[in-house]
Amino acid sequence: MCMSKFYSAYVHEFEDKSLLLVITEHTKIEPKNIEDCREFIWAPRIESIKRPVHHIALQGVITAIHNNSGLVKRCNKCKSILYDSCPNKCNEGWGWDLRVSSRLYDDFS
């Protein structure tokens, strides 16, 4: 089984209590091959998670993918999004990365 671990992602809460998982140019997504997923199971409601959060697994339905999602150029060293050149002046080259901004819904009551 393959899972992903997110580093430096955060959650934004809207007035209607829906949440947005925000993945930025500083987010690292690390795929994990695991045999037993029980160590990753934690089932709080998203609304009850205290912020900031680190190293969690969320379950729900993605109800919207926002238009700022897509392929972006990232600096190979600092992982910042590149528009013309690295804002940190790294000059270490760049690579393509997938940026996903979405709304996750977990209220199944």
N, C-alpha and C positions, 0 to 999 in steps of 0.2 A: 504494500500500500504506500502511496506517496502523499505526503502532506507538505504544506509550506509554513515556514515560520517567518513572521514579519517583525522587523526591527525598525524603530523610529516611525511608526504609523500612529495616528491618533484618531479619536472619535469626536465628531461635532454633533451636538444635540440641537434639533430645531424646536421651535415653539410648540409644535404639535407632538413633541416627545419622540419623533422619529430620529434616527441616528444616521450619520454619514461616516463611513470608514474612510479616512483620508490617507492616501499614500502619496508621498511627496518625493522630490528629488533626493531626499536624504534617507528614504526608506530602503531597507535591504530585505529582499525576499529570498529565503534560503529553502530550497526543496529538501525534504527529509524522507528517506526511504525507511519505513518502519514495519515491523512485523506485528506489534501489538499497540493499538491506538488508545488503549485504556489510560495510559499516562497523560494523554492529551485531552481527555474528556473532562469538561467542566461545564456545567449547564446553567449558568445564571441567565436571567433575562438581561438583555443589553442595557435596559434602563437602570439596572441595579449595579452596574459596574462602576466603581469609583475611578476617577481620572486623576492623573495620567495612568495609562495602562501599558504593560509590556508583556510580551510573550503569551498571548492568549489565542484560543481557538473560538471562533464565533460560528453559530449555525443559524440560518435563516434563509429567506428568499430575497434575492436581489430584485428590487422593484423598479430601479431606474439606474441607468448608466449615463453619467453626465458627459457632455460634449467636450470636456477638457481631457477625456481619456484618449489613449492612442499611443503611437510610437513617439518617443522623444529621444533626443541625443543626450547622452550623459558623459561627463568627464570620467575617464578611466581611473583617476586617482581619488577625487573628492566626491564623485557621484552627483554633482550639481547638474541641473539641466542647462544645456548649452543652447544659446540662441545664435550668437556670432562666434564667441570664444568663451572660455571658462571664466566665470566671474572671479574666481580665486587665482587666476593666472597660472594654473598648473602646467599647461602645455604638455600633458601626458597622453594626448590622443583622446578619442571618444568612441563610444559604442552605442548601438540602438538598445532601448529598454522599453518595456511596456508599462504604461502608467494607467491605472484604473481608478476612477472616481465613481463611486456608486452608492446607492441607498440600500441598506440591508434591513429587512422587516422581519421581526421575530415574534410578533403578537399573534399567536394562533388560537387565542381563546374565543 
